[in-house]
Amino acid sequence: MKHLLIVYHTQTGNTQRMAEAAHAGSQDDEVTGTETRKLMCKDAGPEDLLWSDGLLLGTPENFGYMSGAMKDFLDRTFYPVEGKILSLPYAMFISAGNDGTGALRAIRRIANGYPFKEIQEPIIARGGVTDEHLQQCRDLGTALALGLEMDLF
């Protein structure tokens, strides 16, 4: 059994909708060998990262940066998992009032140190979360879960 971890933060509910769509995708009927945990940043810790075979990170864009809660998650988990994770595949989804590039750049920089391996370009919902963004998140959840099952990453 493979393990997919979805860690996200939300204030307005937009990023939560994206996380729920990704989670639903990971539970698709085609997915039979991947277990998924969906956790708010405040509830996720080093043990969850060590459990996971793949990771989805979801954040709103706050002041042109990732949310403080996402930064806190990354801060709390970095040293406890240092040297214990080898190239964990990950992808991101961002709910952005502006363009999302500041949040994207910051997460990529930190993720490089873990090391996480980005497996897909991020989904960035600029201005508002649409049905198209939610479908992209659902597809992302399915693709990552199936990719883990097939040892593609």
C-alpha positions in Angstrom: 0.0 0.0 0.0 1.3 3.5 -1.0 0.6 6.6 1.1 -0.4 10.0 -0.2 -0.4 13.0 2.2 -2.4 16.2 1.4 -1.4 19.1 3.6 -3.2 22.4 3.2 -4.3 25.7 4.8 -7.4 27.7 4.2 -9.0 30.8 5.6 -11.8 31.5 3.1 -12.5 27.9 2.1 -11.1 28.2 -1.4 -7.9 26.1 -0.7 -10.0 23.6 1.3 -12.3 23.1 -1.8 -9.1 22.4 -3.8 -7.8 20.0 -1.2 -11.2 18.2 -1.1 -11.1 17.8 -4.9 -7.6 16.4 -4.8 -8.6 14.0 -2.0 -11.7 12.9 -4.0 -9.5 12.2 -7.0 -7.2 10.1 -4.9 -10.2 8.0 -3.9 -11.2 7.4 -7.5 -12.4 3.8 -8.3 -9.2 3.3 -10.4 -7.1 3.8 -7.2 -6.8 0.6 -5.3 -3.4 0.6 -3.7 -3.0 4.1 -2.2 -4.2 5.3 1.2 -4.6 9.1 1.5 -4.5 11.4 4.5 -5.8 15.0 4.2 -4.7 17.2 7.0 -4.7 20.9 7.8 -1.2 22.3 8.3 -1.7 22.6 12.0 -2.6 19.0 12.3 0.3 17.5 10.2 3.7 16.8 11.5 7.0 14.9 10.8 5.4 11.5 11.4 2.9 12.2 8.6 5.8 13.1 6.2 7.7 10.0 7.1 4.5 7.9 6.5 4.0 9.4 3.0 5.2 8.2 -0.3 3.9 11.3 -2.1 2.8 14.8 -1.0 0.4 17.5 -2.1 0.8 20.9 -0.6 -2.1 23.5 -0.8 -1.9 27.1 0.3 -3.6 30.4 -0.2 -1.5 33.2 -1.4 -1.1 35.6 1.6 0.7 38.9 1.0 2.4 37.4 -2.0 3.6 34.4 0.0 2.5 31.0 1.2 0.2 31.0 4.2 1.9 31.3 7.6 0.4 28.0 8.6 2.1 26.3 5.6 5.4 28.0 6.5 4.9 26.7 10.1 4.3 23.2 8.8 7.5 23.3 6.8 9.4 24.8 9.7 8.2 22.2 12.2 8.9 19.2 10.0 12.2 20.1 8.2 14.8 19.1 10.9 12.9 16.1 12.3 12.8 14.5 8.8 16.2 15.7 7.6 18.1 12.9 6.0 15.1 10.5 6.3 13.3 11.5 3.1 14.9 10.7 -0.2 13.3 12.7 -3.1 9.7 12.7 -2.0 7.5 13.4 -5.0 5.2 16.4 -4.6 2.9 18.8 -6.3 1.1 22.0 -5.3 -2.1 23.8 -5.6 -2.5 27.5 -4.7 -5.5 29.8 -4.3 -4.2 33.2 -5.4 -5.8 36.6 -5.2 -2.9 37.9 -7.2 -0.7 35.7 -9.4 0.6 33.1 -6.9 4.2 33.3 -7.9 5.5 34.5 -4.6 3.9 31.5 -2.8 5.1 29.2 -5.5 8.7 30.4 -5.4 8.9 30.2 -1.6 7.6 26.6 -1.5 9.9 25.5 -4.3 12.9 26.9 -2.5 12.1 25.2 0.8 11.0 22.0 -0.9 14.3 21.7 -2.6 16.0 21.4 0.8 14.0 18.5 2.1 14.4 17.2 -0.7 11.0 17.0 -2.4 10.8 16.3 -6.1 8.2 18.3 -8.0 6.4 16.0 -10.4 3.9 18.4 -12.0 3.5 22.1 -12.5 1.3 23.6 -9.8 -2.4 24.4 -10.1 -2.8 28.1 -9.4 -6.4 29.4 -9.1 -5.9 33.1 -9.8 -8.7 35.4 -8.7 -11.1 32.6 -7.6 -11.5 28.9 -7.6 -13.5 27.7 -10.6 -15.0 24.3 -11.5 -12.0 23.9 -13.9 -9.5 24.4 -11.1 -11.4 21.8 -9.0 -11.4 19.3 -11.8 -7.6 19.9 -12.2 -7.1 19.2 -8.5 -9.3 16.1 -8.7 -7.2 14.9 -11.7 -4.0 15.7 -9.8 -5.1 13.6 -6.8 -5.9 10.7 -9.1 -2.7 11.0 -11.1 -0.5 11.2 -8.0 -2.2 8.3 -6.3 -2.0 6.1 -9.4 1.6 7.2 -10.1 2.5 6.1 -6.6 0.8 2.7 -7.1 2.7 2.2 -10.3 6.1 3.3 -8.8 6.4 6.1 -11.5 8.0 8.6 -9.1 
